[in-house]
Amino acid sequence: MKIERIEIIVSDLTQRLQRMRSTGSYDTGRSGDLLGKPVLVKIFAEGVVGYGQIRPLSPHHSIPDTYASIITAIQEVYGPHLIGRSIFDVEAIHAMFDNRGPQNVNARALIDHALYDAMGKALGQPVYNLIGGLCQELIPLEWSISMASDIARVVEDAQRAVSQFGITVLCMKAGHPNGWREDVRTFRKIREAIGLDIVLGMDPNTGWSCSDTFSVLEALKDYRLDYLEQPIDRHDLRGMAAIRAAASGVPLMADEACGTIKDAHAIIAAGAADVLCIKLYKHGGITPARKIAALAEAANLKINCGGLAVLSQLEAAAGAHFYASRPARQVMPAGEFIFGLGVMGPDPIAAENDFQIRDGHVRAPNGPGFGITIDETALERLTLRREVLA
């Protein structure tokens, strides 16, 4: 089945999400602004249409792609070499990516996801059946707790996740501007509020130094820190290895440090993590993510499936299909794509379906492809920019 046409669409959001993290704001932007809005790719191939959607994070400390760089990469760099190719030529297409534009990870992921959606629809199979089958029917979900100037608001956010959605895995954003002691105070307040039945991790997003991290580990030894995600600069693998050695069993997760397959290999060789955080948008899609997962399995490391998927059922579904295809023993602590599952309200371009949170879990959609139906009328109404390549 040959690719005949590609559409690139930047669509508006019906709500704005603003969060705090150590490296700056996370902001989907004002309605009508292009920066911060999700990009959708449609691949047309002999009667089948495959969809992929990702919200570029830039301005961001480790992911450079914006809507503009995505459009340029697909329209001018990748797209001309996709027209006429089979939707099943995934490895050859990724080899082309490597030769023509290896760093445009969001653009690569969008194409990769649209190809898998198209393949699934062509074969009448859910994507998880194309990448290993259904290992996990029920996927536990993780709630990401934003930083705030008022600790009470942070605690309230954590309690909402538990009481309203049945979430049992929480991750607190850390690296507060007032220093690591503020992070410790906040963690203690959350732990006291939610108890010990809830898994509670921390993610400073590279906002600490090694000495900060050692101090936090010592200060929280009686409060059960369940995992620690990327506390220091992503290039400092020696520091990560030292933290891992000092963590007394607290699993250390590499996120910003783990971008490419070669990054994953370097982390493993340095003994710098117990867990590799897989976010499909930062690796270039499902295809490279599967290879990173295989490296982790060979090294006896676990993987995490991250990425908020803000107001995007398509992006959340891609994460869910990948998660569902991995053995439960390899994945921890839960899937982070909960912000695509209605916690902010409905996805503005997805038709109603059964891809919903139930008691802190979700099931990967079992329809063909990603199993998400796009409301084309709503998409047209919310389109801010469209480019077509044929």
C-alpha positions as CSV (number, residue, x, y, z in Angstrom):
1,M,0.0,0.0,0.0
2,K,1.7,3.1,-1.3
3,I,1.7,6.5,0.4
4,E,-0.2,8.9,-1.9
5,R,-0.6,12.1,0.2
6,I,0.4,13.6,3.5
7,E,-1.4,16.3,5.4
8,I,0.1,18.2,8.3
9,I,-2.4,20.1,10.6
10,V,-1.8,22.3,13.6
11,S,-5.0,22.4,15.6
12,D,-6.2,24.6,18.4
13,L,-7.0,23.4,21.9
14,T,-10.2,24.2,23.8
15,Q,-8.3,24.5,27.1
16,R,-5.0,25.9,28.2
17,L,-2.6,23.9,30.4
18,Q,0.0,25.8,32.4
19,R,2.4,24.0,34.8
20,M,5.6,24.7,36.6
21,R,8.8,22.7,36.4
22,S,12.4,23.3,37.4
23,T,13.4,24.4,33.8
24,G,10.5,26.8,33.2
25,S,6.9,26.8,32.3
26,Y,5.0,24.0,30.5
27,D,2.3,25.9,28.5
28,T,0.0,25.0,25.7
29,G,-0.4,28.7,24.9
30,R,-3.4,31.0,24.2
31,S,-6.1,29.9,21.9
32,G,-5.2,30.8,18.3
33,D,-1.5,30.8,18.9
34,L,0.5,28.2,16.9
35,L,3.3,27.7,19.5
36,G,2.4,25.0,22.0
37,K,-0.4,23.5,19.9
38,P,-0.5,19.8,18.7
39,V,0.5,18.8,15.3
40,L,-1.4,16.1,13.5
41,V,-0.2,14.1,10.5
42,K,-2.5,12.2,8.1
43,I,-1.0,9.6,5.7
44,F,-3.2,8.5,2.8
45,A,-2.4,5.2,1.2
46,E,-4.8,3.5,-1.2
47,G,-8.0,4.1,0.8
48,V,-6.4,3.9,4.2
49,V,-5.8,7.0,6.3
50,G,-3.3,6.8,9.2
51,Y,-3.2,9.4,12.0
52,G,-0.5,10.6,14.4
53,Q,-0.6,13.5,16.8
54,I,2.0,15.0,19.1
55,R,2.2,18.3,20.9
56,P,5.7,19.7,20.6
57,L,7.0,20.8,24.0
58,S,9.3,23.6,22.9
59,P,10.1,26.0,24.6
60,H,11.8,23.0,26.4
61,H,15.1,22.2,27.9
62,S,15.8,19.0,25.9
63,I,13.3,18.7,23.0
64,P,13.9,21.4,20.3
65,D,11.0,20.7,17.9
66,T,8.3,23.3,17.4
67,Y,5.2,23.1,15.1
68,A,7.3,25.0,12.5
69,S,10.3,22.7,12.6
70,I,7.9,19.7,12.3
71,I,6.2,21.2,9.3
72,T,9.5,22.0,7.6
73,A,11.0,18.6,8.3
74,I,8.0,16.7,6.9
75,Q,7.2,19.0,4.0
76,E,10.7,19.6,2.7
77,V,13.0,16.9,4.2
78,Y,11.1,13.7,4.8
79,G,7.9,13.9,2.9
80,P,9.3,13.9,-0.7
81,H,10.9,10.6,0.1
82,L,7.8,9.1,1.6
83,I,5.4,9.6,-1.4
84,G,5.2,6.3,-3.2
85,R,6.7,4.2,-0.4
86,S,4.8,1.3,1.2
87,I,3.3,2.0,4.7
88,F,5.0,-1.2,5.8
89,D,8.5,0.0,5.0
90,V,9.1,1.2,8.5
91,E,12.8,0.3,8.9
92,A,13.7,1.7,5.5
93,I,11.8,4.9,6.3
94,H,13.7,5.3,9.7
95,A,17.0,4.7,7.8
96,M,16.0,7.6,5.5
97,F,15.3,9.7,8.6
98,D,18.8,9.0,9.9
99,N,20.3,10.1,6.6
100,R,18.2,13.2,6.0
101,G,17.4,14.7,9.5
102,P,18.2,12.6,12.5
103,Q,17.3,15.2,15.2
104,N,13.7,16.1,14.3
105,V,12.3,13.5,16.7
106,N,8.8,14.9,16.9
107,A,8.4,14.9,13.1
108,R,9.8,11.4,12.9
109,A,7.4,10.2,15.7
110,L,4.4,11.7,14.0
111,I,5.2,9.8,10.7
112,D,6.0,6.6,12.6
113,H,2.7,6.7,14.5
114,A,0.6,7.5,11.4
115,L,2.3,4.5,9.6
116,Y,1.4,2.2,12.5
117,D,-2.2,3.5,12.5
118,A,-2.4,2.9,8.8
119,M,-0.9,-0.5,9.0
120,G,-3.3,-1.5,11.7
121,K,-6.3,-0.3,9.7
122,A,-5.0,-2.0,6.5
123,L,-4.8,-5.3,8.4
124,G,-7.8,-4.8,10.6
125,Q,-5.7,-5.2,13.7
126,P,-4.9,-3.0,16.8
127,V,-1.4,-1.7,16.8
128,Y,-0.4,-3.7,19.8
129,N,-0.9,-6.9,17.7
130,L,1.7,-5.5,15.2
131,I,4.4,-4.9,18.0
132,G,4.2,-8.0,20.2
133,G,0.6,-8.6,21.1
134,L,-1.5,-7.8,24.2
135,C,0.8,-8.4,27.2
136,Q,-1.2,-6.1,29.5
137,E,-4.9,-5.7,29.2
138,L,-5.1,-3.2,32.1
139,I,-2.5,-0.4,32.2
140,P,-2.0,1.4,35.5
141,L,-1.8,5.2,35.2
142,E,0.6,7.7,36.8
143,W,-0.4,11.3,37.8
144,S,2.2,14.1,37.3
145,I,2.0,16.7,40.1
146,S,3.0,20.2,39.0
147,M,5.0,22.5,41.2
148,A,3.2,25.5,42.8
149,S,4.1,28.3,45.0
150,D,1.6,27.1,47.6
151,I,2.2,23.6,49.0
152,A,-1.5,23.2,49.8
153,R,-2.3,23.4,46.1
154,V,0.3,20.7,45.4
155,V,-1.2,18.4,48.0
156,E,-4.7,19.1,46.8
157,D,-3.6,18.0,43.2
158,A,-2.2,14.8,44.6
159,Q,-5.4,14.0,46.6
160,R,-7.6,14.8,43.6
161,A,-5.7,12.2,41.5
162,V,-6.3,9.5,44.2
163,S,-9.9,10.3,45.1
164,Q,-11.3,11.3,41.8
165,F,-9.5,8.9,39.4
166,G,-8.3,6.1,41.6
167,I,-4.7,6.7,40.7
168,T,-2.2,4.9,42.9
169,V,1.1,6.2,41.3
170,L,2.0,9.8,41.6
171,C,5.1,11.7,40.5
172,M,6.0,15.1,42.1
173,K,7.8,17.7,40.0
174,A,10.8,19.0,41.9
175,G,13.8,21.3,41.5
176,H,11.9,24.2,43.2
177,P,13.5,27.7,42.7
178,N,13.8,27.9,46.5
179,G,16.0,24.9,46.6
180,W,15.9,21.2,47.5
181,R,14.7,21.8,51.0
182,E,11.4,23.1,49.6
183,D,11.1,19.9,47.5
184,V,11.6,17.8,50.7
185,R,9.0,19.8,52.6
186,T,6.5,19.3,49.7
187,F,7.2,15.6,49.4
188,R,6.7,15.1,53.1
189,K,3.3,16.9,53.0
190,I,2.1,14.8,50.1
191,R,3.2,11.6,51.7
192,E,1.5,12.5,55.0
193,A,-1.7,13.3,53.0
194,I,-1.9,10.2,50.8
195,G,-0.3,7.6,53.0
196,L,1.9,4.7,52.2
197,D,-0.5,2.8,49.9
198,I,0.3,5.2,47.1
199,V,3.5,5.0,45.0
200,L,5.2,8.5,45.1
201,G,8.2,9.4,43.0
202,M,10.0,12.7,42.3
203,D,11.1,14.3,39.0
204,P,13.4,17.3,39.3
205,N,13.8,17.5,35.5
206,T,17.6,18.0,35.8
207,G,17.0,20.7,38.4
208,W,19.3,19.4,41.1
209,S,23.1,19.0,41.5
210,C,24.6,15.7,42.7
211,S,25.0,17.1,46.2
212,D,21.4,18.3,46.2
213,T,20.3,14.8,45.3
214,F,22.4,13.1,48.0
215,S,20.8,15.6,50.6
216,V,17.3,14.8,49.4
217,L,17.8,11.0,49.5
218,E,19.1,11.4,53.1
219,A,16.2,13.7,54.1
220,L,13.5,11.4,52.7
221,K,14.8,8.1,54.0
222,D,12.0,7.8,56.5
223,Y,9.3,9.0,54.0
224,R,9.7,6.3,51.3
225,L,10.7,7.9,48.1
226,D,9.6,5.2,45.6
227,Y,11.6,6.3,42.6
228,L,13.7,9.3,41.4
229,E,13.6,10.6,37.8
230,Q,16.5,12.4,36.2
231,P,17.7,14.6,39.1
232,I,20.8,16.1,37.3
233,D,22.0,17.3,34.0
234,R,21.3,14.8,31.2
235,H,24.9,14.6,30.1
236,D,26.3,13.8,33.5
237,L,26.2,10.0,33.4
238,R,29.1,9.7,35.9
239,G,27.0,11.7,38.4
240,M,23.9,9.6,37.7
241,A,25.9,6.4,38.4
242,A,27.1,7.9,41.7
243,I,23.6,8.8,42.7
244,R,22.4,5.3,41.8
245,A,25.1,3.8,44.0
246,A,24.0,6.0,46.9
247,A,20.3,5.6,46.5
248,S,19.9,2.6,48.8
249,G,17.5,0.8,46.5
250,V,15.5,3.8,45.3
251,P,15.1,3.2,41.5
252,L,16.8,5.9,39.4
253,M,15.2,6.7,36.1
254,A,16.9,8.3,33.1
255,D,14.6,10.6,31.1
256,E,16.3,13.6,29.5
257,A,19.5,11.5,29.3
258,C,17.7,8.8,27.2
259,G,16.9,10.2,23.8
260,T,18.4,8.0,21.1
261,I,19.2,4.3,21.0
262,K,22.9,5.2,21.4
263,D,22.0,7.3,24.5
264,A,20.3,4.2,26.0
265,H,23.4,2.1,25.3
266,A,25.6,4.8,27.0
267,I,23.4,4.9,30.1
268,I,23.5,1.1,30.4
269,A,27.3,1.0,29.9
270,A,27.8,3.7,32.6
271,G,25.5,1.9,35.1
272,A,23.7,5.2,35.3
273,A,20.1,4.1,35.8
274,D,17.7,1.4,36.9
275,V,14.9,2.5,34.6
276,L,14.9,4.1,31.1
277,C,12.0,6.5,30.6
278,I,10.5,6.0,27.1
279,K,8.5,8.9,25.7
280,L,7.5,8.1,22.1
281,Y,7.8,11.7,21.0
282,K,11.4,12.1,22.2
283,H,12.7,8.9,20.5
284,G,11.0,9.3,17.1
285,G,8.1,7.0,17.6
286,I,7.2,3.4,18.4
287,T,9.9,1.9,16.2
288,P,13.0,3.2,18.0
289,A,11.2,2.9,21.4
290,R,10.9,-0.9,20.9
291,K,14.7,-1.0,20.3
292,I,15.4,0.9,23.5
293,A,13.1,-1.4,25.4
294,A,15.0,-4.4,24.0
295,L,18.3,-2.9,25.2
296,A,16.8,-2.3,28.6
297,E,15.6,-5.9,28.8
298,A,19.0,-7.2,27.8
299,A,20.6,-5.2,30.6
300,N,18.0,-6.2,33.1
301,L,16.7,-2.6,33.4
302,K,13.0,-1.6,33.5
303,I,11.3,0.9,31.3
304,N,8.8,3.6,32.0
305,C,6.2,5.0,29.5
306,G,6.1,8.8,29.9
307,G,4.6,11.8,28.2
308,L,1.4,13.7,29.3
309,A,-0.4,13.5,25.9
310,V,-2.3,16.7,26.8
311,L,-5.9,16.6,25.4
312,S,-4.8,14.0,22.7
313,Q,-6.4,10.6,22.6
314,L,-4.3,9.8,19.6
315,E,-1.0,10.5,21.5
316,A,-2.3,8.7,24.6
317,A,-3.4,5.7,22.5
318,A,0.1,5.4,20.9
319,G,1.5,5.2,24.4
320,A,-1.1,2.7,25.6
321,H,-0.5,0.4,22.6
322,F,3.2,0.4,23.3
323,Y,2.7,-0.1,27.0
324,A,0.2,-2.9,26.4
325,S,2.7,-4.8,24.2
326,R,5.4,-5.0,26.9
327,P,5.5,-7.6,29.7
328,A,4.4,-6.2,33.1
329,R,7.6,-7.3,34.7
330,Q,9.6,-4.9,32.5
331,V,7.5,-1.7,33.0
332,M,7.3,0.6,36.0
333,P,5.7,2.4,37.7
334,A,2.7,3.3,35.3
335,G,1.7,5.1,32.1
336,E,1.9,8.9,32.3
337,F,-0.4,9.7,29.3
338,I,-3.4,10.4,31.6
339,F,-3.8,14.0,30.5
340,G,-5.0,12.6,27.1
341,L,-7.8,10.7,28.9
342,G,-10.2,13.3,30.0
343,V,-8.8,14.6,33.2
344,M,-8.9,18.1,31.6
345,G,-12.0,17.5,29.6
346,P,-12.6,15.7,26.3
347,D,-10.2,15.6,23.4
348,P,-11.6,18.4,21.1
349,I,-11.1,16.3,17.9
350,A,-11.7,12.7,19.0
351,A,-15.1,11.0,18.7
352,E,-16.5,9.4,21.9
353,N,-15.1,6.0,22.6
354,D,-14.3,3.6,25.5
355,F,-10.7,4.7,26.0
356,Q,-11.3,6.0,29.5
357,I,-9.9,5.8,33.0
358,R,-11.5,3.3,35.3
359,D,-10.2,2.8,38.8
360,G,-6.8,4.2,38.0
361,H,-6.3,2.1,34.9
362,V,-7.1,2.1,31.2
363,R,-7.3,-0.4,28.4
364,A,-5.6,0.1,25.0
365,P,-8.3,0.6,22.3
366,N,-8.9,-2.7,20.5
367,G,-10.1,-1.2,17.2
368,P,-8.0,-1.2,14.0
369,G,-4.8,0.9,14.2
370,F,-4.8,3.0,17.4
371,G,-8.6,2.6,17.6
372,I,-9.3,6.3,17.8
373,T,-11.9,7.9,15.4
374,I,-11.2,11.6,14.5
375,D,-14.1,14.0,14.3
376,E,-13.2,15.6,11.0
377,T,-15.7,18.4,11.4
378,A,-14.2,19.4,14.7
379,L,-10.7,19.1,13.3
380,E,-11.6,21.4,10.4
381,R,-13.1,23.9,12.8
382,L,-10.0,23.9,15.0
383,T,-7.4,23.9,12.2
384,L,-4.9,26.7,12.6
385,R,-2.6,25.7,9.7
386,R,-2.6,22.9,7.1
387,E,0.0,21.8,4.6
388,V,-0.5,19.1,2.0
389,L,2.2,17.1,0.3
390,A,1.3,14.8,-2.7
